[in-house]
Amino acid sequence: MVIPAVGVVVLLLIAAVVTTIVYGRGVGLSVAELADGIAVTRSGVERVSITTADPKGLDRVTVHLDGQPVEVVRADGRMTLTGVKLAEGRHILSVFAANPLPWMPDAQVRREFTVDDTPPTLNVDVVEAESPRGPVTVRGSADGADSVLVGDQKVPVRDGKFEASLAAAPTRIRVEANDAAGNAQHREVPVKVTHPGMRAVHMSATAWATPSLRDPVLAMAREGRIDTVQLDIKDESGEIGYDSQVPLARQIGANRNHYDARAVLDDLHGKGLRVVGRLVAFRDPVLGKASWDSGARDRVAQNASGAPWSAHYGQYAFTNFANPEVRAYNTAIAEEAARLGFDDILYDYVRRPDGPLRQMVFPGLSTTPEQSIVDFLRDNRAAVRPHGAYLGASVFGIAAHSPQDVAQDIPALSAHVDYVAPMVYPSHWGPGEYGVDNPNAKPYDIVRASVADFVRMTEGTGATVIPWLQAFSLGHAYGPGEVQAQVVATADAGAPSFLLWHAGCTYGSAGLEPA
């Protein structure tokens, strides 16, 4: 059959259209994830993807690195450089795709890139805020970095240095340095807040409500003998001194309303005094009994037979420091007090009961008692710091060398509080402690030695040492001379602040010199 000339033309046009549909403008070679001049990590090289417009075109693609052919992995309609090992430094990738149509050019792509697997060198200066409320400045060096993240704030790097200002002062801040290749280096940095110091006396809630006990303390403040009042929030009886709004406190009847917290804080702050709120944590017979009676018995520290631990404290006296509800209850009170305006939250009885650990049971405890206490304090500083409060922990004097006796690991917990308050009462030391034959009769010697030990153990943790000193007589008469000897001793040991303790809150014999 003879095909007319016009038919030949039509067939040629149809063939041209089909060819265009199948092959487009050549093979359509594409190299993704690798821009020219980029720096990448070795893992970044393995993410390079080579594709063609026509998946069948991959069969006609060859790949060279630095002029040498390399094997590639073909899967899912693409080619990758998975398994290709490259040294750090400059490299050239060349990809060739032969076009099946002789009248169309071959395709090729050339990329010059640098492999960089070395993360930036990150150094962060000591981070210290002026107060728990902030602000805080974070500075450091990040050699080899293009940018730095301080928290979620992106900070430029200039001449290898960076600086960021934060309005608030978190307990810890994450700093991350990143380079153009995608390498990163990070540090978790504690934010230190140095306590301003204090000269304080202990006042229970009932003492503060008693003018004959309160007025002499205010006179001491007017005379410059003290600059801080320590006022109980929750005491050893488990009673809260003011009308707390914490739901569990109201449910178990813990409130006693001895003072109006807001009014007292406003008054004392107006007099230029700081107020430390003492919060007895795990010795809490109100919470203990209410929990046991309601069936929430895991909230209570127990003996090996499953009964409430009592010893010399009384039944239900010690709650279970490992129980989440007990921890949350104390944290809620601490946070409420910080919001009200207490300058410090000073925990007491933040420990396990003293006595043989093998005879005790703490339901739910999944770590050591020491670590559990550390974790509790860590969480509490994070809770109270946003409200501008410092966090302190009262600790046994013997915890410096016997941390397992009451679950108070001084170096470990010091990293998560703003100060530790060791109870270094001379009457509580046995003969020969720290080489002092009669500690109760030699207050300067024993206090200086024990406080110096705490200063040494807290060095580098960011915590200050503010000891509890003895303003009462027990086995030896204590007057102004003995109290002043302790004040001088703690200053000589490197810790010039102090809190005076007298259970009856009478300080007529303290004899403090005006600051």
C-alpha positions, 0 to 999 in steps of 0.5 A: 500500500502506498501511504500518501505524503501527507500521511507520512508527515502525520506519522512523524508528528505522532512519533515526535509527540510520543518521544516528548511524552516519554523522554521530556527534555532529555533524561531529567537528572536531579541530585537532591540534598546536596547544594553546590558548595555545601558542608555536610556530615558523613550521614548527610552524604548518605541522604543524597538522592539521585533521580531521573524524570524517567525511572528507567533512566537510572540504568544509564546513570554513572556516579563518580566521586573525586574522579573515581566511579563509585557503587551506589544503592538503587531502590525505590526509583532513586540512587543513594550514596549509602555506604560510601565512606568519605574522609573529612575535607573537599570532594566533587560529585559527578553524575552522568546520565546518557540520553537514549535519543542520539539527537538529545544531549546527555545530562550531567550534574557536578557538585563540589562539597565539604565533608565535616564531621567535627562538632563545634567546640562549645564552652559556656561561662558560669551562669549566675543570675542576680536573683531567682527572678532573673534576669540572667546573661549566658555567655561563652565561646563556640568555635566552628559554630554558625549559630547557638541556641540558648534555650529556644533563643537563636543567638548569632556567633561573632568571632567565636563568641556568643551572648544571650539575655534571658528575662527569667532564671531557670534552674538549668539552661540548655545551650547548643552550638550548631555548624553549617554541616549539621554538627551540634554540641550541647551543654546542660548548664546550671543557673546559679543564684547566690543567696544574699545572706542572712542573720535570722531567728526561728519563729513558729507560727504560734510564737509569731501570733504571741506579742510577748514573743514577736515584739522582742524579735522585731526589736532585734531587727530595729537594732540591726541584730537580725535582718531576717525572720524565719517563720514556720509555714508547716511545722513538725506537727503537720499544721500550716500556720496560715489559711493555705488554699492547697486542696489537700491541706484543706481536705485533711484539716492542716490549716491553723490560721495563726497569722495572715501570710500576706499581711505579715509578709507585707509588714516585714518587707516594709520594715526591710526584713527578709522572710524565710518560710520553714516547711517541714516536709516528711515529718507530718502526722496530720497528713500521715494519719489522714492518709492511713485512715482513708486507705492511702497507706502508701503515703506513710513510712512503714516498718517491715510488718506493714504498720506505720513507722513510729520509733520515737516520733509517734505513730503516723509521724513520718510520711513516705518521701517516695510517694508522689502524692506526698511529694506533690503536697509539699511542693504545692505548699512551697509553690503557694508560699513562694507566690505569696512572697516568702523570700526563701523556702527552707525545707526541714525534715527533708529526709528519711526517719533516722534508724535502721534502714533495713527495718523500714519500708517506703512503698514505691521507692525505686532508687536509693533514699539519698537520690529520692531526696535529691530528686525532690529538692531538684523538682522543688527548686524548679517550682519555686524559682519562677516565683522569686524564692530561694530554696534551702535544705536543713540537714543533719550535722552528721550528714557531712560524713554519714549521708546514709544515716538520714538519706542526705547526700550533701554534695548531691543535694547541694547541686539542687538547692541555693543553700544548705542549712546544717544543724551544727548545735554543739549539744548534738555532737558526741565527745571527740567529734572533729577532734573536740573533746567536749563539743558542748563546752567548746562551741567555737571549736566544734562549729568552726570545724563542722561548718568548714566541712560543709563549706568544703563539701558544697564547693563548686555546687553553687550552694551557700552554707547557712548553718543553724546555731544553738540559742538554747541550753542543753547540758551546758548553759548557753548565753550571749558568749556561747552564741557569739562564739558560734557566730564568729566560728561560722564566719571564720569557717567561710560562711558568715550567715546563720539562723538561730534556733530556740524551740520556745522562740525566746532570744533574750540571751542571744546577745547578737551584736548589731551588724 
